[in-house]
């Protein structure tokens, strides 16, 4: 395999294979993250029911060889617990056909150590893993593709939202860069959203619950106020019944139009928000906020993890990959990662697989600037 020397780190030449010859390993990683997250989910479910971790995959770091061993020893359990499509992936990765076709590319699996797996809240957040390869001197950040309902909901946010451009006003090379980049709102929210620890949110389910209670109360009162049914042919039925103004005084459940009920629900939600705001002000006044660590968004947490591994392994190269949604998150992350981790002659490498479009022309311009300044190598498969 031909290599291309692109830089020197501490006097040592740093060699990159041709980017097209590197597609196999990132592609395999973008698929294996699905299987590894499945294994960890099985283990977590067992521990939640009082059992020990049956697969021994929750404690990291864990070597690539150990993952293969777990898969081989627990094929029946995996078959029962994971999606059929995921089991087919695992089965193929363990097959002789796979090793015959890609044995050379995965020969360094004994040197792979999975250091992080961000899947503790997989139902609400994106899932990622970070591994270090001591043979190829690579740190690989991999994002999982769409699996959960939240994944699909984020995929469906087909509008543009702005994120700060890390290239803005950085140096002469990027002087024409805009202050903000336009990116897919769902992908942005997964990586850049920060929840205020002092201000809980009113969930949709809470609002629906309030509405249901009002509707139920209104239905009960409406039924209670109904008198005996009369025939339309009853001559004694009056077309208009005059009710004294004081007749309903003291009654708690007179029938109300739906718009009034909705208005009451809104009032209740406003009251709850006001109480939460008061609580926040009270907490801040007691300087509680000073005792809390600044909240970080997902992308900062992930890149901090990569930084820890880079500090422990000087000279390692950073690779970012993912399939579908994972590929989109990888590409979005590569902008900030390139600014943070690229060194002279040692760019960040991003290999995405079947990812959707991530951003607008401003985002494309930032990617092109990074490539032109040799801070990023990008290949979409």
N, C-alpha and C positions, 0 to 999 in steps of 0.2 A: 504494500500500500504506500503510495507516494504521500509525502508530508510536505507541508509548507511552513517554513520558519517565519513567524510573524513578529517575534519580539524577543527580548531578553529580560529575564528576571533574576536579579542578584548575580549577574554574570553568566547565567545559564540560559542557553537558547530554549525558547518555548515553541514547540511545534504543534501545529494543528493539521489533522488530516483534511483532505478535500471535503468541503461541507457535504457534498452529495454522498460521499462514502460514509458519512456519520449518521445517516438517517435511521439506520436499523436500531441502534441502541436507544435513542430517544423515543422511537416509535414503540419499541418493546416496553419501555418504562411507562409510556402513556397508557398502555393496555394493562400492565401489571398492577398499576395503582388501583384499578377497579377490584382486582382479586385480593390484594392486600387489605384494602378497606373492608371487603366482605369478611375476611378472616378475623379481623379485629372486631367487627360487629358481632359475629358469632361468639367470640370470647367475652365481649362486654355483656351480652344477653345472659350468658351463663353466670357471670359474676353477680349480676343484678338479682339472680334467683338463689344466691347464696353458695354457688359452686365456685371452685377454683377455676382459673383460666385453663380451659381444656387444651388450648393450642399453644399456650406460652408465647403469644405474639403481642401482648399489651406492654411488656417492658422493653423499652428501647435503650440503647441501640441493638440492632439485630442484623445479622449478615444475610446476604442474598442466598447463600447456601442453606442457611437455617430455614428461610422461607420455603425454599424448594422441598426441604425435608418434611416440613409441616404439611405441605400439600400432598406429598407422596403418602404420608402415614395416615392422613385423614380424608382420603378421597370420598368415602361414602358419606361422612358427615357433611363435607362441603357440598356434595351433590344434593343432599336433603335440604340444606339451609340457604343456598344461594340461587339466584336466577339461573334458569337453564342456559341462557346465553353466556353468563359469566362462567358457569361450570365448563362450557365448551372451550372457553379461553384457557382456563386452568389446565384442562386436559390436554390441549394442544401444546401449551408451554412445557408440559411434562413429557411430551411424546418424543420418540426417536426421530420422527420426521422433522420436528422443530430443531433438534440438536444437529441433525445432519445438514439442514439448510442454513442455520445461523450459529452453529457451534463456535465458530471463530469469533463472531461478534460478542457472544456472551461468555467467552472463556474467562473473562475477568470477574465473573460473578462471585468468586471466592474473596475478592478484594473489595466488594461492595458492602457498605455498612449503612443501613437505614437509621438515620439519627433522629428524625422528627416525622411525625404523622399527625397532621391537623385534622382529626376526625372526631373529636370529643363531642362536637355539637353538629353532627353531619346532617341532621334534619333541617337545620336553619342556616348553616354556613357552608361555604365552599370547602372542599376537601383537598389537601395537598400533602405531599411527602417530600422529604429532602434526604438524599443519600450522598455519601462520599465514596469515591473509588480511588484507592491508594495506588492502583496500577496505572490507570490512565490520568491520575491527578485531576479528577473532575469532581465538582459538586453539582448535582443534578436536582433541580427543583421541578417537581411534576404536579400538575393539577388534574384532578379527576373530572371527567365529563358529567353530563346530566344523568341523574339517577332519581333524586328526591323531588317532591312536589315543589319545594322552594327553588330547586334548580330550574324546573320548567317555567315557573312564574317569573324568575329573573330573565330567562331566555326571551320571554314574551314582552318584556319592556322595550318595545321597538321605537324608542325615542332617544334623542341625543341629550346628554347631560355634560356639563363642563367639569374638568379636573385641572388642577394647577399644572402648568407645563414646567417640568424640572429643568428644561433647557432655556427658559426665558431669562434674558439678561444675565446669562452665565458667563459668556466670553464672546470674543469677536467672531468666533466660528458660527455661533448661533444667534447673532445679533438680530436676525430677521424673524426669530421665533415669536409666536403670539404668547400672551400671558396664560391663556387657557387652551386646552385641547378638548374637542368635542368627541365624546365616546358613548357607546351603547349604555343606556342608563342602568340596565340590569347588571351588566358586568362591573360598571362603576360602583354600584351599591354594594356588591359582594366584597369589593376590595377596599373601598374608601369610606364606607359608612362607619360612624362612631356613635354608639349609644351613650347618652348622658347618664352616668351612674346615679345622679341625684334626681332625675326626672323620669319616673316610669311612664310608659305610654299606655293610652287607652286602647285596648285591643278591639278588633271588630267583633269578636265573640262577646265581649263585655257589652258593647252597644246592642247587639242582637238580643242578649239576655234581658237587658233593660226594656227593649221594645216588646219582647214576648210577655214580660210581666205586666206591662201596661195594657197590652192587647187582651191578656187573659182576664185582668181585672175588669176591663171594659165589657168583655163578653159576658162575664158573670153578672155584672150590674144590669146589662141590657136584658138578659134573660129574666132576671128577678123582677124587672119593671114591666114585663109584658103581661097583660091581662088575658082572660079567656079569649080564644079566637072567635070571631064573629063572621057570619056569612056575608058575602058581598050583597046578598039579596035581603038582608035584614033591614027592614024599614026603620028600625029604631036606631041604626048606626048613624051617628052624626058625622058629617064630612069634616068638621073642625071641632076639636074638643078644647074648650077653654080651661086652662090650668091656672089656678091662682099662683101669683108670683112667689108666695111663701110655701107652696106645696112641697117643693123639693129641699127646703131648708133642713140641714142636718143630715141629709142622705150623703153617704160617702161614695156611692158608685153610680151616679147618673150617667146615662149613655152619652159618649162624646164622639164627635167626628174624628176620623183618622188623622187629619192634619193637626188637630189639637193634641192628640196623643203623641204624634211625632215631635211637636213643639215641646211637649213636656220632657220627652226623652232627651232632646237637645239641651234643655235647661239643666237636666240632671247631669249630663256629661260636662257641661260648662262648670257646674258647681264642683264636680270631682276635680276637674283641671285646676280650678281656683284653689282648692284645698291642697293639691299637689304643689302648686306654685308657692303657696304659703309655707308648706313644709320645706321646700327647697330654700326659700329665703331664710327660714329659721335655722336650717342646717348651716347655710353659708355664714349667717350672723354668729354662729358658734364656732366658726372657723373649721368646721368639719372638712370642708373642701381642701384645706391645706394639708390634711392628713392623707388624702387620697392621691395615689399616683396618677399622673396625667394619662388619660385614656388614649390608646393607640388604635388606629384602624388596622384592618386585616393585613394590608400590604406592608405596613411598617413592621408588624409583628413577624411576618414571614421573612422579610429582608433582614431583620435583626438576627433571625436564626441562621440565615446564610452567612451573615457577617461573623457570627461565632465560629462557624466551621472554617471560614477563610482565615480568621485570626489563628486558629489552631493548625491550619495547613497552608502556610505561605506558598504562593506560587501556583495554587490550584486554579483551574479555569471554571467559570460558572456557565452551566447549561440550564435552560428553562424549556419545558415541554408540556404537552397536554393534548388530549383528543377532544374535538368538538367544543363544548363549553370550556373544557380544560385548556384547549388550544387558544381560545379567545382570552382567557385569564392570563395565560402564559405571555401572549403578545402584549397585553396591556401592562403586565408587570415588567416586561423587558425594557420598557422606556425608563422607568425609574431605576431599575437594576443596572442598566448600562451607565447611567450617570453616576451611580454610587460605586460600582465595582470595576468598571472598565479601566484598565491601566495602559500605558503606552505599549502598543503591540500586542495587548492581551484583551481582545474584545469579549463581551458577553455573547454567547451563542443561543439563539432561540430557534427551535424546530417545532412547528405546530402541525397537527394532523387534523384535516377536515374541519377547521375552525370557521365559524361565521365571521362576517365583517365586524370589525371592532370599533372603528371611528370614522370621522369625517376627513376632509382634506387637511385640516390642521394637524390631526393625528398622523396622517400619512406623511406630512411634511416633517414632523418630528422624527419618525422612523427613518426617512430618507437622510435626514441630517446626521443621525447616529451612524448610519451605514457609511455615508460619505466621509465621516470623520474617524472611521475604523474603530468605533466604540461598540458596534453591534453587527453580528452576522445573523441573517434571518433566512430561513427556508420554510416554506409552507408546503406540506405534502398533501 
